[in-house]
Each structure stands twice: as structure tokens, then as C-alpha cells.
Amino acid sequence: MTSVNDQRYARHQPYTGKPAEKNKVIFYSLSSKFVDEKSARKRSPQKAQEVIYYSLAIGHHLGVIDCLKSRLECPLDGYLQWIDCLPQNSEAHRKLAGVQRFGEINIDSSHTHLLALALRDSRTQMNAEQQGWSDALIALLTQIENDPAMYLMVRRYDA
């Protein structure tokens, strides 16, 4: 029988690290992408493979596996206090509060300015640790601006 954590990893790639700590929020960024060609060839006839490669060429992500890397970690309580420094009815607060509501959010190029400006404008309400998180997130948002294909996945671990 496989555990819930084992199911998060491909069967050919055994889990070798330790499980994520509880009560933590982790920001992951896209570190690389690859096409699972071997598996696609086995399951797809030649005509279907041509459609997949055409879709990739025009920017779709069929058959692409994203590799994510941990970039920023915060304790869950600290994260919630951090986002509470943002204006309560702002889009930035709503976006980042999605981690608590849904357990996971994506941040892409459509969110960079919104979040960076809100974090910058709220610095005076933050403690030194929260300002450090803001600086780290703004640096990641800048990377997204420079490479719009990059995105962040933010996940809550509390179970």
C-alpha cells in the first residue's frame, strides 16, 4: 500500500528526502521542464505524437512535466501574519490568502506587479522577518518578469 506522500512522486522516481514539515508554507519555482517522450511514444500513435509536438511548439503544455524547486519557506502562522500586513480587501491579500483557503496557489506573470507593489507598500507594517520574506518573494517575482514562462506554486503543509 502506498502512503499519500508516496503518491506525489512518479513511480520511477523514489522519494529519497524527508516529508515536508507540518504547519509550513513553501514557495516553489519552476526549475526545468521536460517532455515525457518515452511514455508518450508508448501510449500514443504517430499522428497523436505529431499533435502533441505541434501543441508544444505553439506554447501548450501537453505532455510537459514541470520540475519545481523550493525557494522560500515560512511557518504557516508567520505566513498568515505576513499576508495580514497587506490591505485586507486588496487583490494581493486575496491572492495570497488562497493558500489558506485552497491549500495551494499559482503565481504567474499576471500577478507580479500586483504583488510586488503591495509588498513594497506594506513594508512599514512588517517585522524584519516578514520584510525578508517580502524581499525574497519580490526577487522571485522579478525572475518571473524576466522569464514569463516561469511561475511559482505556493503550497500549505498542515496535514
N, CA and C atoms as an extended XYZ file, in Angstrom:
477
Properties=species:S:1:pos:R:3:atomname:S:1:resname:S:1:resid:I:1 pbc="F F F"
N         0.844       -1.181        0.000 N   MET     1
C         0.000        0.000        0.000 CA  MET     1
C         0.889        1.243        0.000 C   MET     1
N         0.528        2.245       -0.775 N   THR     2
C         1.316        3.478       -0.819 CA  THR     2
C         0.683        4.523        0.066 C   THR     2
N         1.534        5.324        0.679 N   SER     3
C         1.030        6.407        1.514 CA  SER     3
C         0.704        7.613        0.635 C   SER     3
N         0.047        8.590        1.212 N   VAL     4
C        -0.304        9.800        0.478 CA  VAL     4
C         0.944       10.489       -0.042 C   VAL     4
N         2.012       10.551        0.765 N   ASN     5
C         3.240       11.213        0.326 CA  ASN     5
C         3.888       10.483       -0.833 C   ASN     5
N         3.826        9.140       -0.842 N   ASP     6
C         4.410        8.381       -1.940 CA  ASP     6
C         3.707        8.665       -3.256 C   ASP     6
N         2.442        8.991       -3.219 N   GLN     7
C         1.667        9.227       -4.427 CA  GLN     7
C         2.026       10.543       -5.094 C   GLN     7
N         2.750       11.408       -4.448 N   ARG     8
C         3.131       12.696       -5.027 CA  ARG     8
C         4.303       12.572       -5.997 C   ARG     8
N         4.941       11.431       -6.056 N   TYR     9
C         6.138       11.255       -6.850 CA  TYR     9
C         5.904       10.195       -7.920 C   TYR     9
N         6.534       10.383       -9.056 N   ALA    10
C         6.415        9.419      -10.143 CA  ALA    10
C         6.909        8.055       -9.677 C   ALA    10
N         6.361        7.014      -10.227 N   ARG    11
C         6.738        5.661       -9.806 CA  ARG    11
C         8.208        5.363      -10.074 C   ARG    11
N         8.755        5.927      -11.141 N   HIS    12
C        10.147        5.668      -11.480 CA  HIS    12
C        11.128        6.508      -10.675 C   HIS    12
N        10.611        7.373       -9.830 N   GLN    13
C        11.461        8.297       -9.082 CA  GLN    13
C        11.150        8.144       -7.599 C   GLN    13
N        11.837        7.242       -6.901 N   PRO    14
C        11.526        7.015       -5.489 CA  PRO    14
C        11.798        8.267       -4.655 C   PRO    14
N        10.991        8.437       -3.659 N   TYR    15
C        11.134        9.559       -2.742 CA  TYR    15
C        12.327        9.299       -1.839 C   TYR    15
N        13.307       10.202       -1.842 N   THR    16
C        14.519        9.990       -1.052 CA  THR    16
C        14.691       11.025        0.050 C   THR    16
N        13.884       12.042        0.067 N   GLY    17
C        14.021       13.092        1.072 CA  GLY    17
C        13.101       12.858        2.253 C   GLY    17
N        13.075       13.828        3.117 N   LYS    18
C        12.176       13.723        4.258 CA  LYS    18
C        10.852       14.385        3.892 C   LYS    18
N         9.763       13.962        4.520 N   PRO    19
C         8.477       14.581        4.220 CA  PRO    19
C         8.476       16.053        4.644 C   PRO    19
N         7.655       16.850        3.975 N   ALA    20
C         7.566       18.270        4.315 CA  ALA    20
C         7.086       18.424        5.759 C   ALA    20
N         7.656       19.389        6.437 N   GLU    21
C         7.256       19.634        7.810 CA  GLU    21
C         5.840       20.185        7.843 C   GLU    21
N         5.155       19.927        8.934 N   LYS    22
C         3.791       20.419        9.087 CA  LYS    22
C         3.802       21.902        9.432 C   LYS    22
N         2.658       22.534        9.193 N   ASN    23
C         2.444       23.944        9.522 CA  ASN    23
C         3.474       24.845        8.867 C   ASN    23
N         3.632       24.661        7.555 N   LYS    24
C         4.608       25.402        6.788 CA  LYS    24
C         4.015       25.769        5.442 C   LYS    24
N         4.460       26.892        4.894 N   VAL    25
C         4.105       27.297        3.534 CA  VAL    25
C         5.398       27.340        2.738 C   VAL    25
N         5.400       26.689        1.569 N   ILE    26
C         6.596       26.631        0.742 CA  ILE    26
C         6.287       27.193       -0.637 C   ILE    26
N         7.152       28.104       -1.081 N   PHE    27
C         7.080       28.673       -2.425 CA  PHE    27
C         8.029       27.869       -3.307 C   PHE    27
N         7.503       27.294       -4.363 N   TYR    28
C         8.308       26.549       -5.329 CA  TYR    28
C         8.349       27.339       -6.635 C   TYR    28
N         9.482       27.301       -7.319 N   SER    29
C         9.552       27.919       -8.645 CA  SER    29
C         9.868       26.854       -9.678 C   SER    29
N         9.458       27.126      -10.887 N   LEU    30
C         9.758       26.236      -11.993 CA  LEU    30
C        11.257       26.237      -12.207 C   LEU    30
N        11.886       25.058      -12.159 N   SER    31
C        13.330       24.996      -12.372 CA  SER    31
C        13.671       24.400      -13.732 C   SER    31
N        12.805       23.536      -14.252 N   SER    32
C        13.012       22.985      -15.598 CA  SER    32
C        11.742       22.283      -16.036 C   SER    32
N        11.693       21.980      -17.327 N   LYS    33
C        10.572       21.248      -17.906 CA  LYS    33
C        11.137       20.170      -18.808 C   LYS    33
N        10.399       19.103      -18.947 N   PHE    34
C        10.785       18.113      -19.943 CA  PHE    34
C         9.540       17.411      -20.446 C   PHE    34
N         9.662       16.835      -21.627 N   VAL    35
C         8.578       16.073      -22.230 CA  VAL    35
C         8.827       14.610      -21.927 C   VAL    35
N         7.823       13.944      -21.434 N   ASP    36
C         7.922       12.514      -21.153 CA  ASP    36
C         7.740       11.756      -22.468 C   ASP    36
N         8.793       11.798      -23.294 N   GLU    37
C         8.719       11.243      -24.650 CA  GLU    37
C         8.536        9.726      -24.658 C   GLU    37
N         9.251        9.041      -23.795 N   LYS    38
C         9.188        7.579      -23.790 CA  LYS    38
C         7.769        7.103      -23.496 C   LYS    38
N         7.187        7.671      -22.477 N   SER    39
C         5.824        7.291      -22.115 CA  SER    39
C         4.836        7.709      -23.198 C   SER    39
N         5.035        8.892      -23.768 N   ALA    40
C         4.133        9.384      -24.810 CA  ALA    40
C         4.189        8.487      -26.044 C   ALA    40
N         5.363        8.010      -26.395 N   ARG    41
C         5.511        7.134      -27.564 CA  ARG    41
C         4.776        5.820      -27.369 C   ARG    41
N         4.865        5.279      -26.151 N   LYS    42
C         4.215        4.002      -25.886 CA  LYS    42
C         2.691        4.119      -25.957 C   LYS    42
N         2.162        5.220      -25.462 N   ARG    43
C         0.716        5.368      -25.353 CA  ARG    43
C         0.068        5.990      -26.572 C   ARG    43
N         0.822        6.642      -27.428 N   SER    44
C         0.230        7.441      -28.492 CA  SER    44
C         0.641        6.955      -29.867 C   SER    44
N        -0.330        6.866      -30.780 N   PRO    45
C         0.039        6.582      -32.160 CA  PRO    45
C         0.795        7.761      -32.768 C   PRO    45
N         1.458        7.537      -33.892 N   GLN    46
C         2.300        8.556      -34.526 CA  GLN    46
C         1.536        9.862      -34.759 C   GLN    46
N         0.312        9.785      -35.245 N   LYS    47
C        -0.470       11.002      -35.527 CA  LYS    47
C        -0.705       11.803      -34.243 C   LYS    47
N        -0.990       11.114      -33.154 N   ALA    48
C        -1.208       11.803      -31.877 CA  ALA    48
C         0.073       12.466      -31.403 C   ALA    48
N         1.223       11.808      -31.596 N   GLN    49
C         2.501       12.394      -31.209 CA  GLN    49
C         2.766       13.682      -31.973 C   GLN    49
N         2.405       13.700      -33.245 N   GLU    50
C         2.587       14.904      -34.054 CA  GLU    50
C         1.755       16.054      -33.495 C   GLU    50
N         0.540       15.750      -33.059 N   VAL    51
C        -0.324       16.781      -32.466 CA  VAL    51
C         0.289       17.295      -31.170 C   VAL    51
N         0.826       16.380      -30.351 N   ILE    52
C         1.452       16.789      -29.085 CA  ILE    52
C         2.632       17.723      -29.353 C   ILE    52
N         3.520       17.350      -30.283 N   TYR    53
C         4.683       18.184      -30.563 CA  TYR    53
C         4.278       19.517      -31.178 C   TYR    53
N         3.237       19.521      -32.008 N   TYR    54
C         2.735       20.772      -32.564 CA  TYR    54
C         2.206       21.661      -31.434 C   TYR    54
N         1.451       21.061      -30.515 N   SER    55
C         0.907       21.820      -29.383 CA  SER    55
C         2.018       22.433      -28.551 C   SER    55
N         3.092       21.662      -28.319 N   LEU    56
C         4.231       22.193      -27.566 CA  LEU    56
C         4.872       23.349      -28.318 C   LEU    56
N         4.971       23.211      -29.630 N   ALA    57
C         5.617       24.245      -30.440 CA  ALA    57
C         4.855       25.558      -30.389 C   ALA    57
N         3.536       25.500      -30.245 N   ILE    58
C         2.753       26.747      -30.209 CA  ILE    58
C         2.486       27.220      -28.782 C   ILE    58
N         3.091       26.545      -27.809 N   GLY    59
C         3.039       27.057      -26.441 CA  GLY    59
C         2.152       26.310      -25.482 C   GLY    59
N         1.490       25.263      -25.909 N   HIS    60
C         0.676       24.483      -24.978 CA  HIS    60
C         1.563       23.539      -24.197 C   HIS    60
N         1.049       23.018      -23.114 N   HIS    61
C         1.870       22.221      -22.214 CA  HIS    61
C         1.429       20.764      -22.129 C   HIS    61
N         0.904       20.212      -23.212 N   LEU    62
C         0.530       18.802      -23.224 CA  LEU    62
C         1.781       17.951      -23.116 C   LEU    62
N         1.783       17.021      -22.175 N   GLY    63
C         2.903       16.101      -22.061 CA  GLY    63
C         4.146       16.690      -21.435 C   GLY    63
N         4.084       17.921      -20.936 N   VAL    64
C         5.250       18.549      -20.329 CA  VAL    64
C         5.193       18.346      -18.824 C   VAL    64
N         6.296       17.918      -18.267 N   ILE    65
C         6.395       17.728      -16.827 CA  ILE    65
C         7.224       18.870      -16.260 C   ILE    65
N         6.669       19.604      -15.303 N   ASP    66
C         7.362       20.719      -14.671 CA  ASP    66
C         8.135       20.221      -13.450 C   ASP    66
N         9.369       20.650      -13.324 N   CYS    67
C        10.197       20.338      -12.158 CA  CYS    67
C        10.263       21.598      -11.296 C   CYS    67
N         9.872       21.472      -10.058 N   LEU    68
C         9.807       22.616       -9.156 CA  LEU    68
C        10.893       22.517       -8.093 C   LEU    68
N        11.358       23.691       -7.657 N   LYS    69
C        12.406       23.756       -6.633 CA  LYS    69
C        11.940       24.685       -5.517 C   LYS    69
N        12.148       24.286       -4.278 N   SER    70
C        11.777       25.098       -3.127 CA  SER    70
C        12.628       26.362       -3.088 C   SER    70
N        11.979       27.530       -2.976 N   ARG    71
C        12.694       28.809       -2.979 CA  ARG    71
C        12.498       29.632       -1.709 C   ARG    71
N        11.371       29.437       -1.030 N   LEU    72
C        11.078       30.228        0.166 CA  LEU    72
C        10.174       29.395        1.060 C   LEU    72
N        10.491       29.368        2.345 N   GLU    73
C         9.676       28.633        3.309 CA  GLU    73
C         9.327       29.541        4.475 C   GLU    73
N         8.074       29.437        4.928 N   CYS    74
C         7.598       30.229        6.067 CA  CYS    74
C         6.770       29.322        6.966 C   CYS    74
N         6.831       29.534        8.274 N   PRO    75
C         5.881       28.816        9.131 CA  PRO    75
C         4.470       29.314        8.802 C   PRO    75
N         3.481       28.434        8.875 N   LEU    76
C         2.113       28.797        8.492 CA  LEU    76
C         1.604       30.001        9.274 C   LEU    76
N         1.791       30.017       10.589 N   ASP    77
C         1.324       31.159       11.390 CA  ASP    77
C         2.005       32.451       10.957 C   ASP    77
N         3.314       32.390       10.700 N   GLY    78
C         4.047       33.564       10.246 CA  GLY    78
C         3.562       34.037        8.888 C   GLY    78
N         3.264       33.086        7.995 N   TYR    79
C         2.751       33.428        6.667 CA  TYR    79
C         1.428       34.189        6.789 C   TYR    79
N         0.531       33.679        7.641 N   LEU    80
C        -0.781       34.324        7.800 CA  LEU    80
C        -0.639       35.725        8.382 C   LEU    80
N         0.285       35.903        9.335 N   GLN    81
C         0.531       37.240        9.889 CA  GLN    81
C         1.150       38.154        8.837 C   GLN    81
N         2.013       37.602        8.002 N   TRP    82
C         2.661       38.363        6.930 CA  TRP    82
C         1.630       38.891        5.944 C   TRP    82
N         0.756       38.016        5.456 N   ILE    83
C        -0.211       38.492        4.467 CA  ILE    83
C        -1.255       39.422        5.090 C   ILE    83
N        -1.438       39.331        6.407 N   ASP    84
C        -2.348       40.263        7.079 CA  ASP    84
C        -1.783       41.680        7.134 C   ASP    84
N        -0.506       41.853        6.818 N   CYS    85
C         0.076       43.196        6.706 CA  CYS    85
C        -0.390       43.898        5.434 C   CYS    85
N        -0.858       43.120        4.467 N   LEU    86
C        -1.363       43.700        3.209 CA  LEU    86
C        -2.767       44.241        3.437 C   LEU    86
N        -3.189       45.245        2.662 N   PRO    87
C        -4.555       45.761        2.813 CA  PRO    87
C        -5.579       44.617        2.696 C   PRO    87
N        -6.493       44.539        3.653 N   GLN    88
C        -7.411       43.411        3.773 CA  GLN    88
C        -8.269       43.151        2.525 C   GLN    88
N        -8.723       44.175        1.857 N   ASN    89
C        -9.601       43.996        0.696 CA  ASN    89
C        -8.856       44.092       -0.629 C   ASN    89
N        -7.549       43.990       -0.590 N   SER    90
C        -6.766       44.122       -1.820 CA  SER    90
C        -6.707       42.803       -2.582 C   SER    90
N        -6.456       42.896       -3.872 N   GLU    91
C        -6.273       41.704       -4.702 CA  GLU    91
C        -5.047       40.904       -4.253 C   GLU    91
N        -4.002       41.604       -3.823 N   ALA    92
C        -2.788       40.918       -3.366 CA  ALA    92
C        -3.097       40.054       -2.136 C   ALA    92
N        -3.832       40.604       -1.190 N   HIS    93
C        -4.209       39.847        0.009 CA  HIS    93
C        -5.083       38.657       -0.383 C   HIS    93
N        -6.060       38.897       -1.248 N   ARG    94
C        -6.957       37.828       -1.688 CA  ARG    94
C        -6.162       36.699       -2.350 C   ARG    94
N        -5.205       37.067       -3.210 N   LYS    95
C        -4.407       36.064       -3.922 CA  LYS    95
C        -3.604       35.218       -2.940 C   LYS    95
N        -2.857       35.848       -2.056 N   LEU    96
C        -2.002       35.111       -1.124 CA  LEU    96
C        -2.812       34.366       -0.056 C   LEU    96
N        -4.005       34.867        0.277 N   ALA    97
C        -4.868       34.176        1.238 CA  ALA    97
C        -5.422       32.879        0.649 C   ALA    97
N        -5.330       32.721       -0.657 N   GLY    98
C        -5.772       31.487       -1.298 CA  GLY    98
C        -5.017       30.266       -0.803 C   GLY    98
N        -3.811       30.451       -0.311 N   VAL    99
C        -3.043       29.337        0.246 CA  VAL    99
C        -3.792       28.744        1.438 C   VAL    99
N        -4.317       29.585        2.299 N   GLN   100
C        -5.060       29.103        3.462 CA  GLN   100
C        -6.393       28.488        3.026 C   GLN   100
N        -7.027       29.103        2.055 N   ARG   101
C        -8.347       28.643        1.618 CA  ARG   101
C        -8.288       27.365        0.788 C   ARG   101
N        -7.369       27.310       -0.182 N   PHE   102
C        -7.329       26.199       -1.123 CA  PHE   102
C        -6.176       25.221       -0.892 C   PHE   102
N        -5.185       25.624       -0.100 N   GLY   103
C        -4.036       24.757        0.148 CA  GLY   103
C        -2.899       24.944       -0.836 C   GLY   103
N        -3.195       25.583       -1.975 N   GLU   104
C        -2.171       25.755       -2.999 CA  GLU   104
C        -2.620       26.854       -3.960 C   GLU   104
N        -1.667       27.699       -4.379 N   ILE   105
C        -1.951       28.708       -5.403 CA  ILE   105
C        -0.795       28.736       -6.398 C   ILE   105
N        -1.057       29.284       -7.561 N   ASN   106
C        -0.022       29.546       -8.558 CA  ASN   106
C         0.123       31.045       -8.718 C   ASN   106
N         1.340       31.496       -8.874 N   ILE   107
C         1.637       32.903       -9.133 CA  ILE   107
C         2.365       32.953      -10.461 C   ILE   107
N         1.807       33.699      -11.412 N   ASP   108
C         2.439       33.806      -12.730 CA  ASP   108
C         2.631       35.278      -13.088 C   ASP   108
N         2.969       35.526      -14.340 N   SER   109
C         3.308       36.891      -14.761 CA  SER   109
C         2.138       37.853      -14.635 C   SER   109
N         0.919       37.366      -14.554 N   SER   110
C        -0.227       38.268      -14.391 CA  SER   110
C        -0.347       38.794      -12.958 C   SER   110
N         0.419       38.250      -12.030 N   HIS   111
C         0.347       38.660      -10.622 CA  HIS   111
C         1.555       39.462      -10.141 C   HIS   111
N         2.599       39.560      -10.944 N   THR   112
C         3.871       40.090      -10.445 CA  THR   112
C         3.774       41.528       -9.957 C   THR   112
N         3.237       42.430      -10.777 N   HIS   113
C         3.165       43.844      -10.374 CA  HIS   113
C         2.260       44.032       -9.166 C   HIS   113
N         1.120       43.405       -9.211 N   LEU   114
C         0.145       43.492       -8.132 CA  LEU   114
C         0.767       43.112       -6.788 C   LEU   114
N         1.443       41.979       -6.755 N   LEU   115
C         2.033       41.502       -5.508 CA  LEU   115
C         3.251       42.319       -5.089 C   LEU   115
N         4.129       42.632       -6.044 N   ALA   116
C         5.343       43.386       -5.702 CA  ALA   116
C         4.999       44.761       -5.134 C   ALA   116
N         4.046       45.439       -5.747 N   LEU   117
C         3.664       46.775       -5.246 CA  LEU   117
C         3.025       46.677       -3.865 C   LEU   117
N         2.166       45.697       -3.652 N   ALA   118
C         1.517       45.548       -2.349 CA  ALA   118
C         2.539       45.223       -1.260 C   ALA   118
N         3.486       44.345       -1.572 N   LEU   119
C         4.517       44.002       -0.594 CA  LEU   119
C         5.398       45.211       -0.281 C   LEU   119
N         5.762       45.959       -1.310 N   ARG   120
C         6.591       47.154       -1.110 CA  ARG   120
C         5.850       48.193       -0.263 C   ARG   120
N         4.597       48.430       -0.578 N   ASP   121
C         3.834       49.461        0.126 CA  ASP   121
C         3.503       49.085        1.569 C   ASP   121
N         3.552       47.807        1.892 N   SER   122
C         3.205       47.352        3.246 CA  SER   122
C         4.425       47.086        4.130 C   SER   122
N         5.607       47.377        3.635 N   ARG   123
C         6.842       47.079        4.387 CA  ARG   123
C         6.866       47.685        5.788 C   ARG   123
N         6.343       48.895        5.923 N   THR   124
C         6.410       49.571        7.220 CA  THR   124
C         5.587       48.854        8.291 C   THR   124
N         4.634       48.027        7.885 N   GLN   125
C         3.800       47.280        8.838 CA  GLN   125
C         4.380       45.913        9.168 C   GLN   125
N         5.486       45.558        8.517 N   MET   126
C         6.072       44.225        8.682 CA  MET   126
C         7.260       44.247        9.637 C   MET   126
N         7.461       43.110       10.302 N   ASN   127
C         8.661       42.962       11.118 CA  ASN   127
C         9.834       42.576       10.206 C   ASN   127
N        11.015       42.455       10.770 N   ALA   128
C        12.221       42.188        9.966 CA  ALA   128
C        12.131       40.851        9.215 C   ALA   128
N        11.600       39.832        9.859 N   GLU   129
C        11.476       38.531        9.197 CA  GLU   129
C        10.519       38.616        8.001 C   GLU   129
N         9.385       39.295        8.207 N   GLN   130
C         8.408       39.447        7.122 CA  GLN   130
C         8.985       40.282        5.981 C   GLN   130
N         9.777       41.283        6.306 N   GLN   131
C        10.427       42.068        5.257 CA  GLN   131
C        11.396       41.203        4.450 C   GLN   131
N        12.083       40.278        5.133 N   GLY   132
C        12.969       39.348        4.434 CA  GLY   132
C        12.197       38.444        3.481 C   GLY   132
N        11.040       37.951        3.931 N   TRP   133
C        10.191       37.133        3.056 CA  TRP   133
C         9.710       37.959        1.865 C   TRP   133
N         9.349       39.215        2.146 N   SER   134
C         8.898       40.094        1.058 CA  SER   134
C        10.008       40.300        0.034 C   SER   134
N        11.216       40.552        0.518 N   ASP   135
C        12.348       40.749       -0.393 CA  ASP   135
C        12.584       39.501       -1.244 C   ASP   135
N        12.509       38.339       -0.600 N   ALA   136
C        12.720       37.079       -1.337 CA  ALA   136
C        11.621       36.868       -2.377 C   ALA   136
N        10.363       37.146       -2.004 N   LEU   137
C         9.265       36.971       -2.953 CA  LEU   137
C         9.358       37.981       -4.088 C   LEU   137
N         9.715       39.223       -3.776 N   ILE   138
C         9.876       40.232       -4.838 CA  ILE   138
C        10.987       39.815       -5.802 C   ILE   138
N        12.057       39.231       -5.294 N   ALA   139
C        13.133       38.738       -6.180 CA  ALA   139
C        12.605       37.635       -7.099 C   ALA   139
N        11.775       36.739       -6.565 N   LEU   140
C        11.179       35.685       -7.394 CA  LEU   140
C        10.217       36.283       -8.425 C   LEU   140
N         9.463       37.291       -8.021 N   LEU   141
C         8.541       37.953       -8.958 CA  LEU   141
C         9.317       38.633      -10.086 C   LEU   141
N        10.469       39.184       -9.755 N   THR   142
C        11.328       39.800      -10.772 CA  THR   142
C        11.811       38.753      -11.766 C   THR   142
N        12.137       37.567      -11.273 N   GLN   143
C        12.545       36.484      -12.170 CA  GLN   143
C        11.413       36.108      -13.128 C   GLN   143
N        10.189       36.111      -12.629 N   ILE   144
C         9.038       35.817      -13.487 CA  ILE   144
C         8.900       36.891      -14.555 C   ILE   144
N         9.112       38.150      -14.170 N   GLU   145
C         9.039       39.240      -15.146 CA  GLU   145
C        10.073       39.046      -16.257 C   GLU   145
N        11.249       38.557      -15.893 N   ASN   146
C        12.310       38.343      -16.871 CA  ASN   146
C        12.112       37.082      -17.699 C   ASN   146
N        11.350       36.132      -17.187 N   ASP   147
C        11.065       34.887      -17.906 CA  ASP   147
C         9.603       34.528      -17.672 C   ASP   147
N         8.696       35.044      -18.505 N   PRO   148
C         7.259       34.852      -18.289 CA  PRO   148
C         6.800       33.391      -18.272 C   PRO   148
N         7.613       32.457      -18.750 N   ALA   149
C         7.237       31.041      -18.691 CA  ALA   149
C         7.393       30.493      -17.272 C   ALA   149
N         8.153       31.190      -16.440 N   MET   150
C         8.367       30.772      -15.055 CA  MET   150
C         7.116       31.088      -14.240 C   MET   150
N         6.878       30.306      -13.220 N   TYR   151
C         5.786       30.573      -12.292 CA  TYR   151
C         6.156       30.041      -10.922 C   TYR   151
N         5.371       30.425       -9.931 N   LEU   152
C         5.550       29.917       -8.578 CA  LEU   152
C         4.334       29.088       -8.202 C   LEU   152
N         4.565       28.031       -7.479 N   MET   153
C         3.490       27.282       -6.853 CA  MET   153
C         3.704       27.428       -5.356 C   MET   153
N         2.682       27.835       -4.654 N   VAL   154
C         2.769       28.038       -3.212 CA  VAL   154
C         1.862       27.005       -2.563 C   VAL   154
N         2.428       26.199       -1.674 N   ARG   155
C         1.662       25.096       -1.083 CA  ARG   155
C         1.729       25.162        0.435 C   ARG   155
N         0.591       24.874        1.046 N   ARG   156
C         0.478       24.810        2.505 CA  ARG   156
C         0.617       23.351        2.936 C   ARG   156
N         1.444       23.121        3.947 N   TYR   157
C         1.591       21.790        4.531 CA  TYR   157
C         1.126       21.867        5.972 C   TYR   157
N        -0.016       21.281        6.251 N   ASP   158
C        -0.517       21.306        7.625 CA  ASP   158
C        -1.232       20.020        7.994 C   ASP   158
N        -1.124       19.032        7.169 N   ALA   159
C        -1.823       17.772        7.458 CA  ALA   159
C        -0.832       16.682        7.821 C   ALA   159
